[in-house]
Amino acid sequence: MVVAGLWVLSKVGSSCNFLTLIYIATVLLFTVPVLYEKYEDKVDDFGEKAMKEIKKQYAVLDEKVLSKVMSKIPKGAFKKKD
């Protein structure tokens, strides 16, 4: 998520100058908390639905892709040191 966030930030930053980014950040810092308090129930419900869907999609990805990739990675013979 950090990589995706930095990628989005770089895309936005490349299309705007520094003062515009500061202005956008200031406006967001003052409006997002107010909007969240006003629509808290709707936002929380949407967040719960989104998290359920993300977990379901990750389970499918894990089953179809990640487990197959991990099974193909050779596991070397590890010896225990006494």
Secondary structure by P-SEA (a helix, b strand, c coil): caaaaaaaaaaaaaaccaaaaaaaaaaaaacaaaaaaaaaaaaaaaaaaaaaaaaaaaaaaaaccaaaaaaacccccccccc
